[in-house]
Amino acid sequence: MEHKVEIRQMFDESFKRKVIEEYLSTRHSKMSIQRKYNIHFKSAICTWMKRLGYTEKVEQKCNLASLKRSILSNSTPKPTNAIDADKKIRDLERQLEDAKLQAEAYKRIIEKAEKELNIPIRKKHNTK
């Protein structure tokens, strides 16, 4: 039976800052930089950024959702109020779609009732 021995890597603060600065100043991935410096801890760079006070940059670089958005839109992440506006737009679009479906359902119910009961339910356009 083999036992996997875990060796904890220890790095000083200046080395961590050097790695973080290289990551932030280049377009290299975290994994490529970690391989370059033989860092085995998977989320080392994000963890170090949080601990060393790189708060704004942590949100931009380590938050997967904002990273995907910035890659897809090929721009910097949007400020919070723009993100809130996008969320509000999505909510309103969803509500509009629900209202359209509801209107279609009412239309079909009225058509079916008119057909089955043989009575006009909708108001005629030329009546007062």
N, C-alpha and C positions, 0 to 999 in steps of 0.2 A: 504494500500500500504506500503510494507516494503522498507526501505532504507538501503542499504548496507553501513556501515560505514567502511572506510578504515583507519586502524591505521598504521602509518608509524613506522617501527622498526628502532631504532637507535643503532648502535654498535660502540664501540670505535676501534681505529686502532689496538691496541694490540690483541683484540678479533678476528678481521678480519684476522690478520696475523696468529694467532693460528689455526683458521679454515682452512686457505689456506695451511699451513704447514702440517696439519693432512691429508688433501685431497691429497697433493702431495706425502706424505711419505707412504700412505697406498693405498690399491687397492679398497677402498670403493668408491662408486659413489658419485657425488655431491649431489644428492637427499637424499641419506642415511645420509650423514653428515649434510645436512640442516635439515632433520627431527630430528636428534640427538640433534641439538642445537636450534630447534624450530625457524628456519629462514624461513619466508614465501615468500620472494622475490625469484622467480623462478631462475633467473640467477645471484644471489648474488655473488657466488664464482667467476664466470668469470669476473663480473664487478669489484669486489674488486681486483682481480689479475691484471687487466689492470690498475686500478687506483694506485695500490701500486707498480707497476714496475716489476711484474713477467712476463715480455714480452715473453721470450723464452718459458716458461712453459705455458703461455696462449695459444700460438699457438699449443703446443703439446696437451694440455688437453681440450681446449674449441673449437677448430676448428673441427667441426663434420667430415669433410672429412678426415683429417689427423688422427683423432681418429679411424675412420672406417678402414683406411689403416693399422694402427698399430695393431688393433685387428685382422684383417684378416691375416696379414703377421706375426703376433706374434713377432714383432720386433719394435725397435724404429723408429720414422718417418725418412724418408730419407732426406739427405741434399738437398738444392735447386737444385744443378746441377744434382743430380740423378733424381729428379722429372722432370726437364727439359729433361733429357735423356729419361725417360719413355714417356713423351709427344711426343717427336720426334719419338720414336719407334712406338707409336700408329698412328701418322700421316703417317709415311712411310708404315706401314701395310695397312692403309686405301688406300693410293695411289696405292700400289701393287694390292690390291683387285679391285680397279677401272680399272687398266690396264688389269688385267685378264678378267674382264667383257667386256671391250672394244675389246680385242683380240677375245674373243668368239663371240661377235656381228659381227665383221668383217668376221670371219670364216664362220658364218652362212649366211651372205649376199653374200659372194663369192659362197658358195655351192648352194644357191638359184639361183643366176645369171647363174652359169654354167648349172644347171638343166633346167631352163626356156629358156635360150638363146641357149642352146646346143653347147656351145663353151668352150674350156679350158681357164681358166683365170690364174690359178696357174702355176708356172714354173715347168716343169718336172725335176726330180732329175738328170737324166742322160744326159741332154742336155748341150751344151756349150754356 
